[in-house]
Structures are given as C-alpha cells and as structure tokens.
Amino acid sequence: MAKRTRPGLRTTMNIQSAINKEIFIPRGERMLVAVEVKRRKRKRMSFLPVRAKDDYTTFICVSVTNTKPHQLLITKVKRFGDSTSFTRRSQWMVEQLRQVNGINPNKDSSEFDLVFDNALDQWVASSTAEKCIFVQILYHACQTYWDGKAGSLGKPVKLDKAGIQGGASQSFDNEAGVVPRDHSASRTLQARRKSYIPPKKTEFINCQSKLTRDAHTLNLVIYRCKAFLNRMKKMVTANQGRSTGQTRHGVRERTVGNVVQKMSVTLGERGDRLTRAEDKTMELMHKAQQFADTAHKLTLKYSK
C-alpha cells in the first residue's frame, strides 16, 4: 500500500504552484510570490471559541493581471485543516497598500507589517528567508508597476484616418478657423499632464537595503537557498519525531540534520561576504561617478 503524503509536508514551490493554478490562473492573474504567515498579534473576542492551532494556514500572495492595463494585487489565501484546496479570503490593489514595514532594518527578521487603507496586518513568516523573498519581490514589483503607470501618461495619442489625411483637410480646417485634430489632441495631452496627480506610492520602511538594491537577484538566490535548507531541516525534524525509538533511523537522520546545519552556516557566511562585496562595489561606483562628474566639469571649464 503506497504511503500517502501529508499536505503539510509538500514543498513551498509545490504549494505556490497549487495556489497559482487554483486561485489565480482561473481569474486571469499570474502569481509572483507567496509567503506562509501567522498573525503576530491575535485579536480574539472572549466569547468566541478558541480554534485549533493548526486549524488553517494563511498565505499572503502577490499577483498581476494578464490583461492590460496590468493591475498589481495582494491577496490573502487560506487552507483549512488537512484540505488540499485553497480559499481566497481578501484582496487589495497595490494603490490600497500604503506601507510595508520590515520591522528591523539591521538584521534578518521573520516579522513584517502590511498597512492598507482600511486594515493593518502584523505577520510572522514561516522563516526569515521566506519573508525576505516576499519583501524583495513585492518591492521590485511595486517599482515596475509605478514606473509603468507614470510612463503610460506620456504615450502619444493615436490619430484616426481622418486626422492622418494631411494636406487638404488640415488647410481647409485652418481656413475655416478650426483647430486641427492633432493639435487638439496635443493640447488635451498637455492638459492631462498638468492636471494629473500621481497616486501615493507604497512606502517601504525598516527594510534591509539589500532587499531594495539593483543587485537584488544575487540576494534572491541566496534567500531561496536558505529557504530550501530551512524546509529540509523542518522535514528532518518531523521525521525524527516520528521515528523515536528506532536507533538506526535516528542516527541517519541526525547525520542528515548535521549536514544541513553545516550547509546553512556556510551559506550564511558566503551571503555575508557577498553582501560586503556588494557594499564595496556600490562605494567604488559612487566614487567613480564623482570622479567622472569632476572631470566633465573641468573639461567644460577649460573648453571655454
């Protein structure tokens, strides 16, 4: 008889794939990232019954619509009990996301806050690496979204066939005292630009600088490796708990656990060295830019 795999032991990538297929793809959306979370501070009414500790699992997901204009969305998804299906609970547009609070800008932390127009959610991620991956992808998704939003206002207005028919029709309009269509479209665009009030962008505070820099891809790979090792440690711990009393299996699992722990420490040290190297590179780039600016100013001065 084949051994049945418990839903809780599925890897994070399998869970994210399942959420994407069940919740987002049918709605014409594409999930970018999901993080498993628990509330940091529970608000519970005294007269309500206390639910079991593992009665449900909560995921915070970031998705984007497939149709244009693209919309960036934050969705709360839950899985109840031992069910393999997921349920969408709440969803916000990124315009409603006012602030992302990373809690501690000086070291890795699994805690973070999401501040919306009408809600404040205080979360603890399943691991620090999972939280860092989530914040990193959310930050760069927000930057891409807001840049695209600002750029769409400056797109030229397409003229219809009557407006492209040049010569005779435009001269006739001018003689009749009528403003040509392309001129009116240009004036309309200028008026839109003047009257346009850009929406307030999402604010990221108390987030580590390595999550919001241009060299985020390298850090993302490091955090994904850390998250994988963390899941391996959890699986080894779970297996140790089920195999209590079996000496041979216990020794084997402890050996695997030690290997995973050593790999985690080594990866952490390499990540720190890469971060220091990145800081040094940014400093050198800044100095080089200053030198280039000074040389340019001297060139302009002596050319006169």
Backbone hydrogen bonds in HBPLUS format (Angstrom, degrees):
<---DONOR---> <-ACCEPTOR-->    atom                        ^
c    i                          cat <-CA-CA->   ^        H-A-AA   ^      H-
h    n   atom  resd res      DA  || num        DHA   H-A  angle D-A-AA Bond
n    s   type  num  typ     dist DA aas  dist angle  dist       angle   num
A0009-LEU N   A0006-ARG O   3.11 MM   3  5.60 157.2  2.17 113.7 120.4     1
A0010-ARG N   A0007-PRO O   3.20 MM   3  5.57 168.3  2.22 113.6 116.8     2
A0015-ILE N   A0011-THR O   3.04 MM   4  6.37 154.9  2.11 147.8 155.3     3
A0016-GLN N   A0012-THR O   2.83 MM   4  6.07 162.9  1.86 155.0 159.2     4
A0017-SER N   A0013-MET O   2.97 MM   4  6.10 155.6  2.03 143.3 150.2     5
A0018-ALA N   A0014-ASN O   2.92 MM   4  6.14 152.7  2.00 143.4 151.0     6
A0019-ILE N   A0015-ILE O   2.88 MM   4  6.16 159.3  1.93 154.0 159.4     7
A0020-ASN N   A0016-GLN O   2.95 MM   4  6.10 162.4  1.98 147.8 152.7     8
A0021-LYS N   A0017-SER O   3.02 MM   4  6.22 160.3  2.06 147.7 152.5     9
A0022-GLU N   A0018-ALA O   2.94 MM   4  6.02 155.5  2.00 147.8 154.8    10
A0023-ILE N   A0019-ILE O   2.81 MM   4  5.56 165.0  1.83 151.3 155.9    11
A0025-ILE N   A0020-ASN O   2.88 MM   5  6.01 168.1  1.90 177.4 173.7    12
A0027-ARG N   A0024-PHE O   2.98 MM   3  5.24 137.8  2.17 106.6 119.1    13
A0029-GLU N   A0024-PHE O   2.98 MM   5  4.89 158.0  2.03 138.9 138.1    14
A0028-GLY N   A0025-ILE O   3.07 MM   3  5.21 164.1  2.10 115.4 116.4    15
A0066-ASN N   A0028-GLY O   2.95 MM  38  5.75 161.1  1.99 159.2 153.9    16
A0030-ARG N   A0064-VAL O   2.81 MM  34  5.39 151.6  1.89 148.3 157.6    17
A0064-VAL N   A0030-ARG O   2.96 MM  34  5.39 151.8  2.05 138.0 145.2    18
A0032-LEU N   A0062-VAL O   2.69 MM  30  5.53 169.5  1.70 154.5 158.3    19
A0062-VAL N   A0033-VAL O   2.92 MM  29  5.48 158.0  1.97 160.4 163.1    20
A0035-VAL N   A0060-ILE O   3.01 MM  25  5.45 149.8  2.11 139.1 148.2    21
A0060-ILE N   A0035-VAL O   2.97 MM  25  5.45 158.7  2.02 152.6 155.4    22
A0126-SER N   A0036-GLU O   2.99 MM  90  5.69 131.2  2.23 161.0 157.0    23
A0037-VAL N   A0058-THR O   2.96 MM  21  5.65 164.8  1.98 146.4 151.0    24
A0038-LYS N   A0124-VAL O   2.90 MM  86  5.26 141.3  2.05 137.0 149.3    25
A0124-VAL N   A0038-LYS O   2.76 MM  86  5.26 140.4  1.92 153.2 165.6    26
A0040-ARG N   A0122-GLN O   2.88 MM  82  5.49 170.2  1.89 135.5 136.4    27
A0048-LEU N   A0045-MET O   3.16 MM   3  5.53 160.1  2.20 110.8 117.0    28
A0055-ASP N   A0052-ALA O   3.22 MM   3  5.00 153.4  2.29 114.1 109.4    29
A0081-GLY N   A0055-ASP O   2.53 MM  26  4.83 168.7  1.54 143.0 144.9    30
A0057-THR N   A0079-ARG O   2.83 MM  22  5.20 151.8  1.91 142.8 152.2    31
A0079-ARG N   A0057-THR O   2.91 MM  22  5.20 149.1  2.01 145.6 154.8    32
A0059-PHE N   A0077-VAL O   2.73 MM  18  5.08 156.4  1.79 161.5 164.4    33
A0077-VAL N   A0059-PHE O   2.84 MM  18  5.08 172.8  1.85 157.3 159.8    34
A0061-CYS N   A0075-THR O   2.81 MM  14  5.11 172.1  1.81 157.7 160.5    35
A0075-THR N   A0061-CYS O   2.87 MM  14  5.11 161.4  1.90 143.0 149.4    36
A0063-SER N   A0073-LEU O   2.94 MM  10  5.25 163.8  1.97 147.5 152.3    37
A0073-LEU N   A0063-SER O   2.84 MM  10  5.25 174.4  1.84 154.9 156.6    38
A0065-THR N   A0071-GLN O   3.04 MM   6  5.38 150.8  2.13 143.4 152.6    39
A0094-VAL N   A0072-LEU O   2.97 MM  22  5.59 139.2  2.14 165.2 157.7    40
A0074-ILE N   A0092-TRP O   2.85 MM  18  5.23 164.8  1.87 155.3 160.3    41
A0092-TRP N   A0074-ILE O   2.81 MM  18  5.23 159.2  1.85 153.1 160.4    42
A0076-LYS N   A0090-SER O   2.81 MM  14  5.12 165.0  1.83 144.3 149.0    43
A0089-ARG N   A0076-LYS O   2.86 MM  13  5.54 169.2  1.87 163.8 166.0    44
A0078-LYS N   A0087-THR O   2.87 MM   9  5.25 164.4  1.89 151.7 155.9    45
A0087-THR N   A0078-LYS O   2.77 MM   9  5.25 155.6  1.83 155.1 163.2    46
A0083-SER N   A0080-PHE O   3.07 MM   3  5.87 155.6  2.13 142.3 147.5    47
A0096-GLN N   A0093-MET O   2.91 MM   3  5.50 151.0  2.00 114.3 122.8    48
A0097-LEU N   A0094-VAL O   3.05 MM   3  5.02 149.6  2.15  99.4 108.9    49
A0117-ASP N   A0096-GLN O   3.01 MM  21  5.41 123.2  2.34 139.3 153.6    50
A0098-ARG N   A0115-VAL O   2.77 MM  17  5.57 135.7  1.97 147.9 162.5    51
A0203-GLU N   A0098-ARG O   3.00 MM 105  6.16 175.1  2.01 133.8 135.3    52
A0099-GLN N   A0115-VAL O   3.20 MM  16  4.99 157.1  2.26 137.0 139.2    53
A0115-VAL N   A0099-GLN O   2.90 MM  16  4.99 175.6  1.91 153.9 154.0    54
A0100-VAL N   A0203-GLU O   2.73 MM 103  6.16 155.2  1.79 163.5 168.3    55
A0205-ILE N   A0100-VAL O   2.94 MM 105  6.30 158.0  1.99 156.0 163.2    56
A0101-ASN N   A0113-ASP O   2.97 MM  12  4.92 162.8  2.00 138.3 143.8    57
A0113-ASP N   A0101-ASN O   2.91 MM  12  4.92 156.0  1.97 138.7 146.6    58
A0102-GLY N   A0205-ILE O   2.86 MM 103  6.26 169.1  1.87 162.6 163.1    59
A0104-ASN N   A0102-GLY O   2.73 MM   2  5.71 144.2  1.86 107.7  96.2    60
A0125-ALA N   A0110-SER O   2.77 MM  15  5.08 172.1  1.77 151.0 149.5    61
A0112-PHE N   A0123-TRP O   3.11 MM  11  5.51 158.1  2.16 142.2 144.4    62
A0123-TRP N   A0112-PHE O   2.90 MM  11  5.51 166.9  1.92 170.3 171.1    63
A0114-LEU N   A0121-ASP O   2.92 MM   7  5.26 160.5  1.95 153.0 159.5    64
A0121-ASP N   A0114-LEU O   2.98 MM   7  5.26 173.0  1.99 156.6 157.2    65
A0116-PHE N   A0119-ALA O   2.78 MM   3  5.01 163.4  1.80 157.3 160.9    66
A0131-LYS N   A0127-SER O   3.18 MM   4  6.45 157.6  2.23 146.9 152.7    67
A0132-CYS N   A0128-THR O   2.95 MM   4  6.18 158.3  2.00 149.2 155.1    68
A0133-ILE N   A0129-ALA O   2.95 MM   4  6.19 158.8  2.00 151.7 157.0    69
A0134-PHE N   A0130-GLU O   3.07 MM   4  6.25 159.9  2.11 144.8 150.1    70
A0135-VAL N   A0131-LYS O   2.93 MM   4  6.18 169.8  1.94 157.8 159.5    71
A0136-GLN N   A0132-CYS O   2.94 MM   4  5.95 161.4  1.98 146.7 152.5    72
A0137-ILE N   A0133-ILE O   3.04 MM   4  6.18 170.3  2.05 153.4 155.3    73
A0138-LEU N   A0134-PHE O   2.91 MM   4  6.00 161.2  1.95 150.9 157.1    74
A0139-TYR N   A0135-VAL O   2.87 MM   4  5.94 158.7  1.92 148.2 153.7    75
A0140-HIS N   A0136-GLN O   3.22 MM   4  6.47 171.6  2.23 151.3 152.5    76
A0141-ALA N   A0137-ILE O   2.92 MM   4  5.99 146.6  2.04 144.4 154.3    77
A0142-CYS N   A0138-LEU O   2.93 MM   4  6.09 154.7  2.00 147.1 153.5    78
A0143-GLN N   A0139-TYR O   2.98 MM   4  6.32 158.1  2.03 149.9 156.0    79
A0144-THR N   A0140-HIS O   3.04 MM   4  6.14 163.2  2.07 141.3 145.6    80
A0145-TYR N   A0141-ALA O   2.92 MM   4  6.07 156.1  1.98 144.8 151.9    81
A0146-TRP N   A0142-CYS O   2.90 MM   4  6.08 170.3  1.91 158.6 160.0    82
A0147-ASP N   A0143-GLN O   2.97 MM   4  6.04 159.3  2.01 148.1 154.3    83
A0148-GLY N   A0144-THR O   3.01 MM   4  6.12 158.2  2.06 144.0 149.9    84
A0149-LYS N   A0145-TYR O   2.92 MM   4  6.14 146.2  2.04 143.8 153.9    85
A0150-ALA N   A0146-TRP O   2.96 MM   4  6.19 157.6  2.02 148.5 153.1    86
A0151-GLY N   A0147-ASP O   2.94 MM   4  6.12 153.4  2.01 145.6 153.5    87
A0152-SER N   A0148-GLY O   3.06 MM   4  6.10 141.0  2.22 140.6 148.7    88
A0154-GLY N   A0151-GLY O   3.20 MM   3  5.62 140.3  2.36 107.9 117.3    89
A0163-GLY N   A0160-ASP O   3.05 MM   3  5.36 128.1  2.33 103.7 117.0    90
A0164-ILE N   A0160-ASP O   3.18 MM   4  6.48 129.7  2.44 144.3 158.2    91
A0164-ILE N   A0161-LYS O   3.21 MM   3  5.15 138.3  2.39  94.6 106.1    92
A0166-GLY N   A0164-ILE O   2.80 MM   2  5.42 136.3  1.99  91.1  90.1    93
A0170-GLN N   A0166-GLY O   3.18 MM   4  5.94 168.6  2.19 159.0 160.4    94
A0171-SER N   A0167-GLY O   3.04 MM   4  6.19 165.5  2.06 158.2 162.8    95
A0172-PHE N   A0168-ALA O   2.95 MM   4  6.09 152.2  2.03 146.9 155.1    96
A0173-ASP N   A0169-SER O   2.94 MM   4  6.20 153.7  2.01 144.5 151.6    97
A0174-ASN N   A0170-GLN O   2.90 MM   4  6.17 156.0  1.96 150.0 156.4    98
A0175-GLU N   A0171-SER O   2.96 MM   4  6.17 157.9  2.01 146.3 152.0    99
A0176-ALA N   A0172-PHE O   2.98 MM   4  6.19 147.5  2.09 143.9 153.1   100
A0178-VAL N   A0173-ASP O   2.73 MM   5  4.90 159.9  1.77 158.0 152.3   101
A0177-GLY N   A0174-ASN O   3.06 MM   3  5.02 153.6  2.13  98.6 106.8   102
A0184-SER N   A0180-PRO O   3.07 MM   4  6.37 158.9  2.11 149.9 155.9   103
A0185-ALA N   A0181-ARG O   2.83 MM   4  6.05 153.0  1.91 148.8 156.7   104
A0186-SER N   A0182-ASP O   2.94 MM   4  6.10 149.7  2.03 137.6 145.9   105
A0187-ARG N   A0183-HIS O   2.91 MM   4  6.20 158.7  1.95 150.0 155.5   106
A0188-THR N   A0184-SER O   2.85 MM   4  6.06 153.4  1.92 143.3 151.2   107
A0189-LEU N   A0185-ALA O   2.91 MM   4  6.17 154.1  1.98 146.1 152.6   108
A0190-GLN N   A0186-SER O   2.93 MM   4  6.21 157.3  1.98 149.5 155.7   109
A0191-ALA N   A0187-ARG O   2.87 MM   4  6.11 155.0  1.94 148.0 155.0   110
A0192-ARG N   A0188-THR O   2.90 MM   4  6.16 149.9  1.99 143.5 152.2   111
A0193-ARG N   A0189-LEU O   2.92 MM   4  6.20 155.7  1.98 147.5 153.8   112
A0194-LYS N   A0190-GLN O   3.01 MM   4  6.28 155.4  2.08 146.6 152.7   113
A0195-SER N   A0191-ALA O   2.94 MM   4  6.10 159.6  1.98 149.1 154.6   114
A0196-TYR N   A0192-ARG O   2.83 MM   4  5.70 121.5  2.18 141.4 155.3   115
A0211-LEU N   A0208-GLN O   3.00 MM   3  5.66 162.1  2.03 118.5 124.4   116
A0212-THR N   A0209-SER O   3.09 MM   3  5.38 153.6  2.17 108.4 116.2   117
A0220-LEU N   A0216-HIS O   2.82 MM   4  6.01 148.3  1.92 149.5 159.3   118
A0221-VAL N   A0217-THR O   3.10 MM   4  6.40 152.2  2.18 147.9 153.7   119
A0222-ILE N   A0218-LEU O   3.16 MM   4  6.50 158.4  2.21 147.9 153.6   120
A0223-TYR N   A0219-ASN O   2.94 MM   4  6.21 161.7  1.97 152.9 157.1   121
A0224-ARG N   A0220-LEU O   2.95 MM   4  6.13 150.9  2.03 145.3 153.5   122
A0225-CYS N   A0221-VAL O   3.04 MM   4  6.31 153.1  2.11 147.3 154.0   123
A0226-LYS N   A0222-ILE O   2.97 MM   4  6.29 155.5  2.04 147.5 154.7   124
A0227-ALA N   A0223-TYR O   2.84 MM   4  6.04 156.8  1.90 147.4 153.6   125
A0228-PHE N   A0224-ARG O   2.97 MM   4  6.19 154.2  2.04 143.6 150.3   126
A0229-LEU N   A0225-CYS O   2.98 MM   4  6.26 162.4  2.01 151.3 155.4   127
A0230-ASN N   A0226-LYS O   2.89 MM   4  6.09 152.1  1.97 146.7 155.0   128
A0231-ARG N   A0227-ALA O   2.99 MM   4  6.26 152.2  2.07 146.1 152.8   129
A0232-MET N   A0228-PHE O   2.98 MM   4  6.28 152.2  2.06 147.2 155.3   130
A0233-LYS N   A0229-LEU O   2.97 MM   4  6.24 155.6  2.03 148.7 154.4   131
A0234-LYS N   A0230-ASN O   3.07 MM   4  6.35 154.2  2.14 143.9 150.6   132
A0235-MET N   A0231-ARG O   2.98 MM   4  6.22 157.0  2.03 148.3 154.3   133
A0236-VAL N   A0232-MET O   2.92 MM   4  6.17 156.2  1.97 149.7 156.3   134
A0237-THR N   A0233-LYS O   2.90 MM   4  6.10 159.0  1.95 147.8 153.6   135
A0238-ALA N   A0234-LYS O   2.90 MM   4  6.13 157.5  1.95 147.3 153.5   136
A0239-ASN N   A0235-MET O   2.94 MM   4  6.15 154.7  2.00 145.0 151.9   137
A0240-GLN N   A0236-VAL O   2.91 MM   4  6.15 148.1  2.01 146.0 155.0   138
A0241-GLY N   A0237-THR O   3.06 MM   4  6.35 150.9  2.15 145.9 153.1   139
A0242-ARG N   A0238-ALA O   3.21 MM   4  6.52 147.3  2.32 143.4 151.3   140
A0243-SER N   A0239-ASN O   3.05 MM   4  6.17 132.9  2.28 140.4 152.4   141
A0246-GLN N   A0243-SER O   3.17 MM   3  5.68 164.4  2.20 132.3 134.2   142
A0250-GLY N   A0246-GLN O   2.89 MM   4  6.00 153.0  1.96 152.5 161.5   143
A0251-VAL N   A0247-THR O   2.94 MM   4  6.17 161.5  1.98 158.1 160.5   144
A0252-ARG N   A0248-ARG O   3.18 MM   4  6.42 163.1  2.21 146.9 151.5   145
A0253-GLU N   A0249-HIS O   2.93 MM   4  6.12 161.7  1.97 152.5 156.9   146
A0254-ARG N   A0250-GLY O   2.93 MM   4  6.12 155.8  1.99 149.3 156.1   147
A0255-THR N   A0251-VAL O   3.00 MM   4  6.21 151.6  2.08 145.6 153.3   148
A0256-VAL N   A0252-ARG O   3.06 MM   4  6.41 158.2  2.11 147.9 153.2   149
A0257-GLY N   A0253-GLU O   2.83 MM   4  6.05 156.8  1.88 147.1 154.2   150
A0258-ASN N   A0254-ARG O   2.90 MM   4  6.14 152.8  1.97 147.1 153.4   151
A0259-VAL N   A0255-THR O   3.04 MM   4  6.34 157.7  2.09 149.1 155.0   152
A0260-VAL N   A0256-VAL O   2.93 MM   4  6.18 162.4  1.96 153.4 158.0   153
A0261-GLN N   A0257-GLY O   2.92 MM   4  6.11 156.3  1.97 146.4 153.1   154
A0262-LYS N   A0258-ASN O   2.93 MM   4  6.17 161.4  1.96 150.8 155.2   155
A0263-MET N   A0259-VAL O   2.92 MM   4  6.16 160.1  1.96 150.7 156.5   156
A0264-SER N   A0260-VAL O   2.89 MM   4  6.10 151.3  1.98 145.4 153.5   157
A0265-VAL N   A0261-GLN O   2.96 MM   4  6.27 159.5  2.01 151.7 156.3   158
A0266-THR N   A0262-LYS O   2.92 MM   4  6.12 166.7  1.94 152.8 156.7   159
A0267-LEU N   A0263-MET O   2.87 MM   4  6.00 159.8  1.91 147.3 153.1   160
A0268-GLY N   A0264-SER O   2.92 MM   4  6.11 153.1  2.00 145.2 152.8   161
A0269-GLU N   A0265-VAL O   2.97 MM   4  6.27 156.6  2.03 151.2 156.9   162
A0270-ARG N   A0266-THR O   2.95 MM   4  6.24 160.8  1.99 150.5 155.9   163
A0271-GLY N   A0267-LEU O   2.85 MM   4  6.03 153.4  1.92 145.8 153.7   164
A0272-ASP N   A0268-GLY O   2.97 MM   4  6.26 151.5  2.06 145.3 152.4   165
A0273-ARG N   A0269-GLU O   3.00 MM   4  6.32 159.0  2.05 149.6 155.1   166
A0274-LEU N   A0270-ARG O   2.88 MM   4  6.12 157.9  1.93 150.8 157.0   167
A0275-THR N   A0271-GLY O   2.91 MM   4  6.12 149.4  2.01 143.3 151.8   168
A0276-ARG N   A0272-ASP O   2.96 MM   4  6.27 157.9  2.01 150.2 155.5   169
A0277-ALA N   A0273-ARG O   2.91 MM   4  6.16 155.8  1.97 146.3 153.5   170
A0278-GLU N   A0274-LEU O   2.85 MM   4  6.04 148.0  1.95 141.8 150.9   171
A0279-ASP N   A0275-THR O   2.93 MM   4  6.23 155.6  1.99 148.3 154.5   172
A0280-LYS N   A0276-ARG O   2.99 MM   4  6.25 158.4  2.04 148.2 153.6   173
A0281-THR N   A0277-ALA O   2.93 MM   4  6.15 152.9  2.00 144.3 151.9   174
A0282-MET N   A0278-GLU O   2.95 MM   4  6.23 159.9  1.99 152.8 157.4   175
A0283-GLU N   A0279-ASP O   3.02 MM   4  6.27 153.6  2.09 145.7 153.0   176
A0284-LEU N   A0280-LYS O   2.98 MM   4  6.25 159.1  2.03 150.1 155.1   177
A0285-MET N   A0281-THR O   2.89 MM   4  6.12 154.9  1.96 149.4 156.8   178
A0286-HIS N   A0282-MET O   2.97 MM   4  6.17 151.1  2.06 143.5 151.0   179
A0287-LYS N   A0283-GLU O   3.02 MM   4  6.33 158.1  2.07 149.1 154.5   180
A0288-ALA N   A0284-LEU O   2.87 MM   4  6.06 158.8  1.91 148.3 154.6   181
A0289-GLN N   A0285-MET O   2.96 MM   4  6.14 150.2  2.05 143.1 150.8   182
A0290-GLN N   A0286-HIS O   3.03 MM   4  6.31 154.9  2.09 146.2 152.7   183
A0291-PHE N   A0287-LYS O   2.92 MM   4  6.20 159.3  1.96 151.5 157.0   184
A0292-ALA N   A0288-ALA O   2.93 MM   4  6.14 156.7  1.98 145.8 152.1   185
A0293-ASP N   A0289-GLN O   2.93 MM   4  6.17 155.7  1.99 148.5 154.9   186
A0294-THR N   A0290-GLN O   2.96 MM   4  6.23 159.1  2.01 149.8 155.4   187
A0295-ALA N   A0291-PHE O   2.94 MM   4  6.17 162.2  1.97 151.2 156.0   188
A0296-HIS N   A0292-ALA O   2.96 MM   4  6.12 151.6  2.04 144.0 151.8   189
A0297-LYS N   A0293-ASP O   3.00 MM   4  6.26 157.2  2.06 148.7 154.2   190
A0298-LEU N   A0294-THR O   3.02 MM   4  6.29 158.9  2.06 151.4 156.9   191
A0299-THR N   A0295-ALA O   2.97 MM   4  6.17 154.6  2.04 144.4 151.5   192
A0300-LEU N   A0296-HIS O   3.04 MM   4  6.31 159.9  2.08 150.6 155.1   193
A0301-LYS N   A0297-LYS O   2.96 MM   4  6.16 151.3  2.04 144.5 153.1   194
A0302-TYR N   A0298-LEU O   3.02 MM   4  6.22 168.0  2.03 157.3 158.0   195
A0303-SER N   A0299-THR O   3.01 MM   4  5.97 137.5  2.20 140.8 152.2   196
